[in-house]
Amino acid sequence: MEENFRMIAKCFFGFEEILENELRALGAQDVEKGVRMVSFKGDKGFMYKANLSLRTALKVLKPIYSFRANNEQALYKGISGVNWSKLLNANQTFVIDATVHSTYFNHSEFVSQKCKDAIVDQFRERTGQRPSIDKAFPDLRINVHIDKDQVSVALDTSGNSLHQRGYRTATNIAPINEVLAAGILLLSGWEGQSHFLDPMCGSGTFLAEAAMIACNIPANINRKEFAFEKWKDWDNDLFEQIINSLMKKTKEFHYTIKGFDKAPSAVNKAKDNIRNANLEDYVTIKEENFFDTEKEVEGKLHMVFNPPYDERLDIHMEEFYKNIGDTLKKSYPGTNAWFITANLEALKFVGLKPSRKIKLFNGSLEARLVKYEMYEGSKRTKFQVSE
């Protein structure tokens, strides 16, 4: 039997609880929520499964060693305490990603360099050969995290950030990160239990992520590779087995997923990306200006979108956000409408009272995810218009 070991899944601020729920649902053991991360236990098969399935994780790390160091000699000695030949051959390549929160070390580049020296010297002394550095496509990606004098060494099981799902080749001016999109959908309560609309769909990220959630398709099934595929203990048969078992758990979806965008170029890009993700059976995209549309479906509609909020775009923001509120009020009864914006000033012009406001970050921008409940009939006018 494979041994269980501890792993750390990194995430965006505000997504810790959803990631914790995702891990529990997948069957992770000993799950503990932290800040921008969740730690858990599982075996090698679960490590593969977590990378394939997690929608809100940016990376999955496998901690292998920790020690204390308050100067460069102690750091060098600590890194030398790992038997690197168990993880790497002398003819292979590696890279070190260092994160430093410490008064003893103030440069992550310096820390990376010192750690690299310790690894290379160990190989040279033992074999006369040395592995080399490859920043783009290393065989082993090592993560070194220093907090005060506590040094944690982990292997990066994922490689490139897990938001790089593999289906998005074409993007618009301000595309939303795939992990951020999936997290917003999960925060909004989207599970595929109603019709779905993204009225400003851009390159189609919300549409793809919404379809994958609704059908329980693993988030990273279209990804070209994971870092663990280059490891010494890589087990291709086990990986195939995990993929097959995940694909057996996909489900039918009985509603519609639609996207509008008024830019023909965005519509074409979105269609390309949906095709790349093999989701054309679930998603339709039309060239429409949201402000000229009305609700097309019976029953509940779940709406999630990412309106423009960059002042550099040629849009009068106050008027634009007022139009969002007017369109929802006039044309979309029976709709739960969610959107994210970093333009907190323009948000005031929507003219509706949000029933929820969640603080998130889109890159470095502080943003709000807001929810507007558009009721059917008279209740709508009674509660929705802000004073």
Beta strands, then each sheet from edge to edge (+ up, - down):
strand 1: 5-10
strand 2: 29-33
strand 3: 37-42
strand 4: 59-68
strand 5: 93-101
strand 6: 132-133
strand 7: 140-147
strand 8: 150-156
strand 9: 195-198
strand 10: 257-261
strand 11: 283-287
strand 12: 301-305
strand 13: 335-341
strand 14: 356-362
strand 15: 365-374
sheet 1: 2+ 3- 1+ 4- 8+ 7- 5- 6-
sheet 2: 11+ 10+ 9+ 12+ 13+ 15- 14+
end
